[in-house]
Amino acid sequence: MAKYDAPTDFINFLNASPTAFHAVDESKRLLINAGYVQVSEREDWKLEVGKRYFFTRNYSTIVAFAIGKKYVAGNGFYVVGAHTDSPCIKLKPVSKVTKSGYLEVGVQPYGGGLWHTWFDRDLTVAGRVILREQKDGCVAYSHQLVRVVEPIMRVPTLAIHLDRNVNSDGFKVNTQNHLLPVLATSVKSELNKVVAENGPAGSGDQTEGKKSNKGATTNNSKHHSVLLEIVANQLGCKPDDICDMELQACDTQPSVIGGAAKEFIFSGRLDNLCMSFCSLKALIDATSLESDLEDESGVRMVALFDHEEIGSNSAQGAGSPVMLDALSRITSTFNSDSKLLQKAIQKSFLVSADMAHALHPNYTDKHEENHQPKMHGGLVIKHNANQRYATNSITALLFREIASKHNLPVQDFVVRNDMPCGSTIGPILASGVGIRTVDVGAPQLSMHSIREMCAVDDIKHSYEHFKAFFQEISHLDSKITVDM
């Protein structure tokens, strides 16, 4: 049997997922193809042991789970959690900006991105569009994903002749004034008659919103008509059918396997689509055969959340009730005794999977001497005494024992004492749900850049480690005699 080629499938996943919405859509496609059944949070659930399910929230968070054939209410949940969002620049609700003869797009930074890396890149837009439709004589609204493939805008840097000290003083980005992408010139736009509804492009900013024959304010006063035309053409609709949009700028350069020895992955959004893909694919492959769930007494689960990059405080973030709701509904489907959920949580285990900082060869002093994660070195177990990561000795032991049994490499990371430590969904879920947690991640460079890099080997290591976790954890956990 041919060995599974995780890196190639991961590249395909990345190229299909320019936004969190697209990542969830691609995850949904993979799950359905693997036999998972979608359930709705708005309806009652009818679940069976030995079956596989998933649900989405806001179409940017997705939770998938497979119920062991020996499961009874009160048994544990074995979860890998990750996130679907990445730092980016998102279009403002009113994105129409005209300055000095240029049509620009008003954007706002999302998360803690390395914003200087967004300059001089060939950019496009992708995201979610709400369309107004006529169905049976009545107005209805639908959610549609959109992705414009060709490059349509760019954030140009200032020439060095006009900024002589940029190399000595550093490139300082003012995200309000400097980060606006150029979409077109007013002259060319007018000649092409793509802003005819609004008159000359130069007067567009002062134009009041017009009323369409549907009685709603058109988007022409909020967004450049040329942008609306491009989006509408992509969707096969009219610009007036677009009620609202949640779009972000995206790099058009595809994700690739690169390096002289073809050992790296060059891509945006590795943080954290790498952990999202590896955990999802591991769950699918650990539950694909009828026999995979034969001796499983727990529930195997993957939870991919939106909004981690901005703190997880949203209806679909890890700080919301999504996780607790899922555990509660699954447990109560088999037994309505509310005390069983408390027992289940104490028997459960979460792997919080978020990318880790690999040692940078040009900045080795940024790492603690005894904690320097290397590429090709496998998943990194993250520790922090101040609970920025939720790992403890028991959870680290369980995760490390799985690696040992399957001859998988594993590393440890602690941030330097004189540097601040980032955080993950791990402490949020550990404190909000009460679930035992280990924080891990594959090592990468250029985190939060528009173009990041990680090692091909670590995609394989992560996938194999997560798959082994699903297959081994319920049996291994039974050997722990310490009261957690």
Rosetta blueprint (number, residue, H / E / L):
1 M L
2 A L
3 K L
4 Y L
5 D L
6 A H
7 P H
8 T H
9 D H
10 F H
11 I H
12 N H
13 F H
14 L H
15 N H
16 A L
17 S L
18 P L
19 T L
20 A H
21 F H
22 H H
23 A H
24 V H
25 D H
26 E H
27 S H
28 K H
29 R H
30 L H
31 L H
32 I H
33 N H
34 A L
35 G L
36 Y L
37 V E
38 Q E
39 V L
40 S L
41 E L
42 R L
43 E L
44 D L
45 W L
46 K L
47 L L
48 E L
49 V L
50 G L
51 K L
52 R E
53 Y E
54 F E
55 F E
56 T E
57 R E
58 N L
59 Y L
60 S L
61 T E
62 I E
63 V E
64 A E
65 F E
66 A E
67 I E
68 G L
69 K L
70 K L
71 Y L
72 V L
73 A L
74 G L
75 N L
76 G L
77 F E
78 Y E
79 V E
80 V E
81 G E
82 A E
83 H E
84 T L
85 D L
86 S L
87 P L
88 C E
89 I E
90 K E
91 L E
92 K E
93 P E
94 V E
95 S E
96 K E
97 V E
98 T E
99 K E
100 S L
101 G L
102 Y E
103 L E
104 E E
105 V E
106 G E
107 V E
108 Q E
109 P E
110 Y E
111 G L
112 G L
113 G L
114 L L
115 W H
116 H H
117 T H
118 W H
119 F L
120 D L
121 R L
122 D L
123 L E
124 T E
125 V E
126 A E
127 G E
128 R E
129 V E
130 I E
131 L E
132 R E
133 E E
134 Q E
135 K E
136 D L
137 G L
138 C E
139 V E
140 A E
141 Y E
142 S E
143 H E
144 Q E
145 L E
146 V E
147 R E
148 V L
149 V L
150 E L
151 P L
152 I L
153 M E
154 R E
155 V L
156 P L
157 T L
158 L L
159 A L
160 I H
161 H H
162 L H
163 D L
164 R L
165 N L
166 V H
167 N H
168 S H
169 D H
170 G L
171 F L
172 K L
173 V L
174 N L
175 T L
176 Q L
177 N L
178 H L
179 L L
180 L L
181 P L
182 V E
183 L E
184 A E
185 T E
186 S H
187 V H
188 K H
189 S H
190 E H
191 L H
192 N L
193 K L
194 V L
195 V L
196 A H
197 E H
198 N H
199 G L
200 P L
201 A H
202 G H
203 S H
204 G H
205 D H
206 Q H
207 T L
208 E L
209 G L
210 K L
211 K E
212 S L
213 N L
214 K L
215 G L
216 A L
217 T E
218 T L
219 N H
220 N H
221 S H
222 K L
223 H L
224 H L
225 S H
226 V H
227 L H
228 L H
229 E H
230 I H
231 V H
232 A H
233 N H
234 Q H
235 L H
236 G L
237 C L
238 K L
239 P H
240 D H
241 D H
242 I E
243 C E
244 D E
245 M E
246 E E
247 L E
248 Q E
249 A E
250 C E
251 D E
252 T L
253 Q L
254 P L
255 S L
256 V E
257 I E
258 G E
259 G L
260 A L
261 A L
262 K L
263 E L
264 F E
265 I E
266 F E
267 S E
268 G L
269 R L
270 L H
271 D H
272 N H
273 L H
274 C H
275 M H
276 S H
277 F H
278 C H
279 S H
280 L H
281 K H
282 A H
283 L H
284 I H
285 D H
286 A L
287 T L
288 S L
289 L L
290 E H
291 S H
292 D H
293 L H
294 E L
295 D L
296 E L
297 S L
298 G L
299 V E
300 R E
301 M E
302 V E
303 A E
304 L E
305 F E
306 D L
307 H L
308 E H
309 E H
310 I H
311 G L
312 S L
313 N L
314 S L
315 A L
316 Q L
317 G L
318 A L
319 G L
320 S L
321 P L
322 V H
323 M H
324 L H
325 D H
326 A H
327 L H
328 S H
329 R H
330 I H
331 T H
332 S H
333 T H
334 F H
335 N L
336 S L
337 D L
338 S L
339 K H
340 L H
341 L H
342 Q H
343 K H
344 A H
345 I H
346 Q H
347 K H
348 S L
349 F E
350 L E
351 V E
352 S E
353 A E
354 D L
355 M L
356 A E
357 H E
358 A L
359 L L
360 H L
361 P L
362 N L
363 Y L
364 T H
365 D H
366 K H
367 H L
368 E L
369 E L
370 N L
371 H L
372 Q L
373 P L
374 K L
375 M L
376 H L
377 G L
378 G L
379 L E
380 V E
381 I E
382 K E
383 H L
384 N L
385 A L
386 N L
387 Q L
388 R L
389 Y L
390 A L
391 T L
392 N L
393 S H
394 I H
395 T H
396 A H
397 L H
398 L H
399 F H
400 R H
401 E H
402 I H
403 A H
404 S H
405 K H
406 H L
407 N L
408 L L
409 P L
410 V E
411 Q E
412 D E
413 F E
414 V L
415 V L
416 R L
417 N L
418 D L
419 M L
420 P L
421 C L
422 G L
423 S L
424 T L
425 I H
426 G H
427 P H
428 I H
429 L H
430 A H
431 S H
432 G H
433 V H
434 G L
435 I L
436 R E
437 T E
438 V E
439 D E
440 V E
441 G E
442 A L
443 P E
444 Q E
445 L E
446 S L
447 M L
448 H L
449 S L
450 I L
451 R L
452 E E
453 M E
454 C E
455 A E
456 V H
457 D H
458 D H
459 I H
460 K H
461 H H
462 S H
463 Y H
464 E H
465 H H
466 F H
467 K H
468 A H
469 F H
470 F H
471 Q H
472 E H
473 I H
474 S H
475 H H
476 L H
477 D H
478 S L
479 K L
480 I L
481 T L
482 V L
483 D L
484 M L
